[in-house]
């Protein structure tokens, strides 16, 4: 089970933040189904060439201030 939980609504905001930070990521690459956090984390790890801890930190940071545009 993933260490985080992301709703579909929150994912739309987080996805925008990720795309701003990593401008090579596309909507197709960042497709997410609620409840599939582990799959999402693995996919992002491959796309940004970072380890699991970094991806988790980045996602948690994005979720803490969901209304803030910064990541």
PASE-926144 format. One record per atom (N, C-alpha, C): residue number from 1; residue in one letter; atom name; x, y, z. Coordinates in steps of 0.05 Angstrom, whole numbers, always signed. Layout:
% PASE-926144
NUM:a:CA:X:Y:Z
...
***
This chain:
% PASE-926144
1:x:N:+17:-24:+0
1:x:CA:+0:+0:+0
1:x:C:+17:+25:+0
2:x:N:+9:+45:-14
2:x:CA:+24:+70:-17
2:x:C:+24:+85:+10
3:x:N:+45:+101:+13
3:x:CA:+47:+118:+37
3:x:C:+30:+143:+36
4:x:N:+18:+148:+13
4:x:CA:+1:+171:+10
4:x:C:-25:+163:-3
5:x:N:-45:+181:-1
5:x:CA:-71:+177:-13
5:x:C:-78:+202:-29
6:x:N:-84:+199:-55
6:x:CA:-90:+222:-72
6:x:C:-117:+218:-84
7:x:N:-134:+238:-81
7:x:CA:-161:+237:-94
7:x:C:-157:+246:-123
8:x:N:-177:+240:-139
8:x:CA:-176:+248:-167
8:x:C:-175:+278:-169
9:x:N:-191:+292:-152
9:x:CA:-192:+321:-152
9:x:C:-165:+333:-145
10:x:N:-152:+323:-124
10:x:CA:-126:+332:-116
10:x:C:-105:+326:-138
11:x:N:-108:+303:-151
11:x:CA:-88:+295:-171
11:x:C:-87:+316:-194
12:x:N:-110:+326:-201
12:x:CA:-110:+346:-223
12:x:C:-92:+370:-216
13:x:N:-93:+379:-191
13:x:CA:-76:+401:-182
13:x:C:-47:+393:-180
14:x:N:-42:+369:-169
14:x:CA:-14:+359:-166
14:x:C:-2:+355:-193
15:x:N:-17:+345:-212
15:x:CA:-7:+340:-239
15:x:C:+3:+366:-252
16:x:N:-13:+387:-249
16:x:CA:-4:+413:-260
16:x:C:+22:+422:-248
17:x:N:+25:+418:-221
17:x:CA:+50:+425:-208
17:x:C:+73:+409:-219
18:x:N:+69:+383:-223
18:x:CA:+90:+366:-233
18:x:C:+98:+374:-262
19:x:N:+78:+381:-278
19:x:CA:+83:+389:-305
19:x:C:+98:+416:-306
20:x:N:+94:+433:-287
20:x:CA:+109:+458:-286
20:x:C:+138:+453:-278
21:x:N:+142:+434:-260
21:x:CA:+169:+428:-251
21:x:C:+184:+412:-272
22:x:N:+170:+393:-284
22:x:CA:+182:+375:-305
22:x:C:+166:+379:-330
23:x:N:+174:+399:-346
23:x:CA:+158:+408:-369
23:x:C:+157:+387:-391
24:x:N:+172:+366:-389
24:x:CA:+171:+345:-410
24:x:C:+149:+324:-405
25:x:N:+136:+325:-382
25:x:CA:+115:+306:-375
25:x:C:+88:+314:-389
26:x:N:+75:+294:-400
26:x:CA:+50:+298:-414
26:x:C:+26:+288:-398
27:x:N:+2:+297:-405
27:x:CA:-22:+287:-391
27:x:C:-24:+257:-394
28:x:N:-17:+246:-417
28:x:CA:-19:+217:-421
28:x:C:+0:+202:-402
29:x:N:+24:+213:-398
29:x:CA:+43:+199:-381
29:x:C:+34:+200:-352
30:x:N:+19:+221:-345
30:x:CA:+11:+225:-317
30:x:C:-18:+217:-312
31:x:N:-28:+198:-327
31:x:CA:-55:+188:-322
31:x:C:-55:+173:-295
32:x:N:-77:+177:-279
32:x:CA:-78:+166:-253
32:x:C:-106:+156:-247
33:x:N:-108:+133:-235
33:x:CA:-133:+122:-225
33:x:C:-132:+121:-195
34:x:N:-153:+133:-182
34:x:CA:-153:+134:-153
34:x:C:-150:+106:-141
35:x:N:-132:+105:-121
35:x:CA:-126:+79:-108
35:x:C:-101:+65:-120
36:x:N:-90:+76:-141
36:x:CA:-67:+65:-154
36:x:C:-42:+81:-149
37:x:N:-38:+90:-124
37:x:CA:-16:+108:-117
37:x:C:+11:+94:-122
38:x:N:+14:+69:-115
38:x:CA:+39:+55:-119
38:x:C:+48:+55:-149
39:x:N:+28:+50:-166
39:x:CA:+33:+50:-195
39:x:C:+42:+78:-204
40:x:N:+28:+98:-194
40:x:CA:+34:+126:-201
40:x:C:+63:+133:-192
41:x:N:+70:+126:-167
41:x:CA:+97:+132:-157
41:x:C:+118:+119:-174
42:x:N:+114:+93:-181
42:x:CA:+133:+79:-198
42:x:C:+136:+92:-225
43:x:N:+114:+100:-237
43:x:CA:+114:+113:-263
43:x:C:+129:+140:-262
44:x:N:+124:+156:-241
44:x:CA:+137:+182:-239
44:x:C:+167:+177:-234
45:x:N:+175:+157:-218
45:x:CA:+203:+151:-214
45:x:C:+217:+147:-240
46:x:N:+205:+132:-258
46:x:CA:+217:+126:-284
46:x:C:+219:+152:-301
47:x:N:+198:+168:-300
47:x:CA:+196:+191:-318
47:x:C:+215:+213:-310
48:x:N:+220:+216:-284
48:x:CA:+238:+238:-275
48:x:C:+265:+228:-266
49:x:N:+269:+202:-267
49:x:CA:+295:+190:-260
49:x:C:+304:+197:-232
50:x:N:+285:+193:-213
50:x:CA:+291:+198:-185
50:x:C:+282:+174:-169
51:x:N:+291:+172:-144
51:x:CA:+284:+149:-127
51:x:C:+257:+153:-114
52:x:N:+247:+132:-102
52:x:CA:+220:+131:-90
52:x:C:+217:+153:-68
53:x:N:+238:+156:-51
53:x:CA:+236:+175:-30
53:x:C:+232:+204:-41
54:x:N:+246:+210:-62
54:x:CA:+244:+237:-73
54:x:C:+216:+241:-85
55:x:N:+206:+221:-99
55:x:CA:+179:+224:-111
55:x:C:+158:+227:-89
56:x:N:+160:+210:-68
56:x:CA:+141:+212:-46
56:x:C:+142:+240:-33
57:x:N:+167:+250:-28
57:x:CA:+170:+276:-16
57:x:C:+157:+297:-34
58:x:N:+162:+296:-60
58:x:CA:+151:+315:-78
58:x:C:+120:+315:-78
59:x:N:+109:+291:-79
59:x:CA:+80:+288:-79
59:x:C:+67:+298:-53
60:x:N:+80:+291:-31
60:x:CA:+70:+300:-5
60:x:C:+71:+330:-3
61:x:N:+93:+342:-12
61:x:CA:+96:+371:-12
61:x:C:+75:+384:-29
62:x:N:+68:+373:-51
62:x:CA:+48:+384:-69
62:x:C:+20:+382:-55
63:x:N:+15:+361:-40
63:x:CA:-11:+357:-28
63:x:C:-15:+375:-3
64:x:N:+7:+381:+11
64:x:CA:+5:+398:+35
64:x:C:-7:+425:+29
65:x:N:+4:+438:+8
65:x:CA:-6:+464:+0
65:x:C:-19:+461:-27
66:x:N:-42:+448:-28
66:x:CA:-55:+441:-53
66:x:C:-63:+466:-69
67:x:N:-69:+488:-55
67:x:CA:-78:+512:-68
67:x:C:-55:+530:-77
68:x:N:-31:+523:-68
68:x:CA:-7:+538:-76
68:x:C:+3:+526:-103
69:x:N:+12:+543:-121
69:x:CA:+21:+533:-147
69:x:C:+50:+523:-146
70:x:N:+63:+528:-124
70:x:CA:+91:+519:-122
70:x:C:+94:+490:-114
71:x:N:+116:+478:-122
71:x:CA:+121:+450:-115
71:x:C:+146:+448:-99
***
